[in-house]
Amino acid sequence: MSSILAALSSAAALMIGATAAQATTVQSITHNSVGIDQQYYSQGITIGTRYDWDTISFAFDMQSGAGFDPYSEGDLFILTEDHLGAPADLGASTSGFLAQSNGFEDGFWTFERDVTLETGSTYYFVMGDRENASTTQIFGNEDQMAYGHGISGLSSGAFSGIVGDLDYVLRGEIATTPVPLPATALMLMLGIGSLGAVAARRRRRA
């Protein structure tokens, strides 16, 4: 009897572990204090975790210091290549196109659940054209020129690399599940229970 209970406890732990793995959320954020006035923004990000991500959401930061004031407006595109063209040029035919935002949640752009960011890869989060665009202040670091781009409030041209690294939050859930799914664990529990019952019956007959 004790062996059956132990087996059932192990299977239950597998179920709990599977649920926790599916719900894990990871974040990446930069915090600097330089305010930059632009109409449109682009940020390149390298995924440096051990797992691929899905269920993606993203927002720029409009508050300096330790706080975070999420900003999202219009459409956001995820590209696998840097984009230095105009926001109006963005679309499904843009070189390196991966996904376009499908809505907003709590100030974040959201994407379809099956949009996956692969570990070790770099992606560019680029704002598309929007009606009545006005100058917006996003915080960042002008000393880091590698990834941030923007179009100033005085220009209607293309993205340029003068903004530096921007403040942002990128969220996603782990796309790979390292343990069995709950349904698999349930089948395992039933199988172990049946084997235990058969073994107990044989011992009684003996």
PLY file of the C-alpha trace (Angstrom):
ply
format ascii 1.0
element vertex 206
property float x
property float y
property float z
element edge 205
property int vertex1
property int vertex2
end_header
0.00 0.00 0.00
2.82 2.38 0.89
4.47 1.79 -2.48
1.24 2.68 -4.28
0.90 5.91 -2.26
4.50 6.81 -3.01
3.96 6.27 -6.72
0.79 8.37 -6.69
2.63 11.16 -4.83
5.39 11.15 -7.45
2.90 11.40 -10.30
1.07 14.24 -8.53
4.37 16.10 -8.18
4.89 15.70 -11.93
1.47 17.27 -12.55
2.23 20.23 -10.30
5.67 20.69 -11.87
4.21 20.65 -15.38
1.66 23.35 -14.51
4.35 25.56 -12.94
6.65 25.22 -15.95
3.90 26.29 -18.34
3.10 29.38 -16.26
6.66 30.65 -15.78
7.15 34.28 -16.87
10.52 35.85 -17.55
11.33 39.56 -17.88
14.08 41.77 -19.26
14.38 45.45 -18.44
16.93 48.27 -18.67
16.79 51.38 -16.46
18.61 54.62 -17.26
17.74 58.27 -16.75
18.20 60.00 -20.12
14.89 61.24 -21.54
14.64 61.14 -25.35
11.86 62.85 -27.32
10.83 60.87 -30.40
7.70 59.96 -32.33
8.62 56.35 -33.10
10.94 53.84 -31.47
12.76 50.63 -32.27
14.61 48.36 -29.85
16.82 45.36 -30.63
16.91 42.59 -28.00
18.93 39.39 -27.84
17.16 36.52 -26.08
19.73 35.24 -23.62
17.79 32.67 -21.59
17.98 28.87 -21.77
14.49 28.55 -23.22
12.51 29.87 -26.17
9.67 32.27 -25.27
6.07 32.54 -26.42
3.05 34.58 -25.18
5.04 37.75 -25.84
4.22 41.26 -24.58
6.35 44.41 -24.81
6.30 48.05 -23.66
8.65 51.02 -23.60
9.27 52.94 -20.34
8.08 56.51 -19.80
9.35 56.84 -16.22
12.95 57.26 -15.07
14.41 55.65 -11.98
13.15 52.45 -10.36
9.52 52.81 -11.48
8.03 51.65 -14.76
5.33 53.48 -16.73
4.51 51.29 -19.78
3.99 52.93 -23.16
2.40 51.34 -26.23
0.50 52.98 -29.06
-0.32 51.96 -32.62
1.17 48.76 -34.02
4.41 47.09 -33.01
6.32 44.78 -35.33
8.83 42.07 -34.44
11.54 41.67 -37.07
14.56 39.40 -37.32
16.47 42.20 -39.13
17.08 45.81 -38.16
14.75 48.31 -39.83
16.06 51.78 -40.76
13.19 52.65 -43.11
10.07 54.67 -42.38
7.35 53.40 -40.00
4.84 53.50 -42.86
6.93 50.89 -44.72
6.38 48.23 -42.05
4.14 45.25 -42.83
4.04 41.52 -43.46
6.23 42.00 -46.55
8.97 43.86 -44.63
12.30 42.02 -44.71
12.69 39.93 -41.55
9.00 40.20 -40.57
8.06 37.82 -37.75
4.87 39.20 -36.19
2.59 42.21 -35.72
0.92 43.11 -32.41
-2.70 42.07 -32.03
-3.80 44.33 -29.18
-2.94 45.86 -25.80
-3.00 44.73 -22.19
-2.10 46.98 -19.23
-0.06 49.30 -21.46
1.77 46.46 -23.24
1.59 45.43 -26.88
0.49 41.78 -27.11
1.06 39.13 -29.79
-0.48 35.81 -30.77
0.50 33.05 -28.37
2.33 31.03 -31.04
4.81 33.85 -31.79
8.07 32.37 -30.50
11.38 34.08 -29.72
14.30 31.66 -29.90
17.08 31.72 -27.34
20.35 33.21 -28.63
18.59 35.17 -31.41
18.23 38.96 -31.80
14.85 40.56 -32.57
13.84 44.14 -33.35
10.67 45.61 -31.83
9.68 48.46 -34.16
6.76 50.88 -33.91
4.62 51.17 -37.05
3.01 54.31 -38.43
0.22 55.79 -36.33
-2.30 58.54 -36.85
-1.62 61.94 -35.25
1.84 60.94 -34.04
3.31 63.30 -31.46
6.62 63.55 -29.68
6.87 60.98 -26.90
9.57 60.82 -24.20
11.07 57.40 -23.57
13.95 56.93 -21.16
17.20 55.28 -22.19
20.97 55.56 -22.39
22.49 57.64 -25.19
25.91 56.06 -24.56
24.80 52.64 -25.81
24.36 52.93 -29.56
23.95 49.28 -30.49
20.20 48.76 -30.60
17.95 51.76 -29.96
16.54 53.76 -32.88
13.99 56.51 -33.25
12.46 59.27 -35.37
12.41 62.70 -33.76
9.32 64.86 -33.47
10.78 67.21 -36.10
11.35 64.49 -38.68
9.04 62.29 -40.73
11.88 60.25 -42.23
13.39 56.88 -41.39
14.59 55.39 -38.14
18.09 56.52 -37.18
20.62 55.18 -34.68
20.96 58.34 -32.59
18.75 57.35 -29.69
20.88 54.73 -27.94
19.54 51.87 -25.83
15.93 52.39 -24.73
14.18 51.36 -21.51
11.68 48.56 -22.05
10.08 45.46 -20.59
9.77 42.29 -22.66
7.73 39.50 -21.13
7.18 35.94 -22.26
6.44 32.45 -21.06
8.78 29.50 -21.50
7.81 27.80 -24.74
9.38 24.42 -23.92
7.98 22.17 -21.17
10.74 20.16 -19.46
8.31 17.81 -17.63
5.26 15.78 -18.78
1.99 17.59 -19.34
-0.77 17.11 -16.69
-2.72 14.69 -18.91
0.37 12.52 -19.29
0.97 12.52 -15.55
-2.66 11.54 -14.92
-2.32 8.54 -17.24
0.87 7.63 -15.38
-0.96 7.76 -12.06
-3.71 5.45 -13.33
-1.18 3.00 -14.73
0.88 2.86 -11.54
-2.27 2.45 -9.46
-3.43 -0.50 -11.58
-0.04 -2.20 -11.33
-0.05 -1.71 -7.56
-3.52 -3.26 -7.23
-2.48 -6.30 -9.28
0.66 -6.76 -7.17
-1.32 -6.54 -3.92
-3.83 -9.14 -5.16
-1.02 -11.55 -6.04
0.54 -11.16 -2.58
-2.78 -11.98 -0.88
-3.19 -15.15 -2.99
0.35 -16.23 -2.17
0 1
1 2
2 3
3 4
4 5
5 6
6 7
7 8
8 9
9 10
10 11
11 12
12 13
13 14
14 15
15 16
16 17
17 18
18 19
19 20
20 21
21 22
22 23
23 24
24 25
25 26
26 27
27 28
28 29
29 30
30 31
31 32
32 33
33 34
34 35
35 36
36 37
37 38
38 39
39 40
40 41
41 42
42 43
43 44
44 45
45 46
46 47
47 48
48 49
49 50
50 51
51 52
52 53
53 54
54 55
55 56
56 57
57 58
58 59
59 60
60 61
61 62
62 63
63 64
64 65
65 66
66 67
67 68
68 69
69 70
70 71
71 72
72 73
73 74
74 75
75 76
76 77
77 78
78 79
79 80
80 81
81 82
82 83
83 84
84 85
85 86
86 87
87 88
88 89
89 90
90 91
91 92
92 93
93 94
94 95
95 96
96 97
97 98
98 99
99 100
100 101
101 102
102 103
103 104
104 105
105 106
106 107
107 108
108 109
109 110
110 111
111 112
112 113
113 114
114 115
115 116
116 117
117 118
118 119
119 120
120 121
121 122
122 123
123 124
124 125
125 126
126 127
127 128
128 129
129 130
130 131
131 132
132 133
133 134
134 135
135 136
136 137
137 138
138 139
139 140
140 141
141 142
142 143
143 144
144 145
145 146
146 147
147 148
148 149
149 150
150 151
151 152
152 153
153 154
154 155
155 156
156 157
157 158
158 159
159 160
160 161
161 162
162 163
163 164
164 165
165 166
166 167
167 168
168 169
169 170
170 171
171 172
172 173
173 174
174 175
175 176
176 177
177 178
178 179
179 180
180 181
181 182
182 183
183 184
184 185
185 186
186 187
187 188
188 189
189 190
190 191
191 192
192 193
193 194
194 195
195 196
196 197
197 198
198 199
199 200
200 201
201 202
202 203
203 204
204 205
